[in-house]
Amino acid sequence: MRNYGSKHHIGAGIAVAVVLLLAILLLSVQIQNVTVTGSDRYSAKQVEELLFTGRWGKNSAHAYFSDKFRPHIQIPFVEDYKVVFHNPLDVEVIIYEKSIVGYVSYMSSFMYFDKDGIVVESSGSQLPGVPWITGMEFGRIVLHRPLPVDDKNIFEEILNLTQQLSVYDIAVDRIQYDSHGQATLFIGKMEVTMGDHTDIDGKISTLNDILKAQPQLTEISGTMKLDNYTESNSGAGITFKKK
């Protein structure tokens, strides 16, 4: 019986030692490389600083269990993210950004909205590459609710316009809508009146050709009129008048 008891204690001691060794190994393994995909707004370093902070932030075991069993950190303009452990040293963070087509100014804040007019983010800073939309009349704005405007079709028109601008990589500072839903683009010192929303793709294509041929126009205070653009004659009625 004595011999059995000694073997039992030895076996238990070995098991405890193995567990302690595994725990030490787990707590000593640190994430070495963080790659980020899917984000146009955050660099890999910024994401790393947001997600893997603190004394245990880069510990592989801690990071793994935090990702699996704790709520994800809220990151501005990010819908969600996925952490993929390729091995204990290499981690990939896949970012799913919120869809944003523009923003409006409201009570000293910038309210960013998606293609359906849902306000997805409120910020005190302007996001590069997202146009400022003015001229729309709205009531009280609530985060995660639609912008309170009378004409809901305006958001489809904004989406179509911003998509076409993105296709041709035309950066605008502001898009202003009048009471009839007609848009005016503000690019540098130049204004571009678009008329109604028909043939918007042709109008933007023509604008792109003009800006490529005469990029200095954006530095001139004046108005380009694309109101009378027609698909059959893209050059008809297009004028530029200095202020």
Helices and strands as residue ranges (DSSP letters): H 2-28, E 33-37, H 44-51, H 60-69, E 78-85, E 90-97, E 102-106, E 109-113, E 119-123, E 132-134, H 154-167, E 174-177, E 183-187, E 190-195, H 200-213, G 215-219, E 222-225, E 239-242
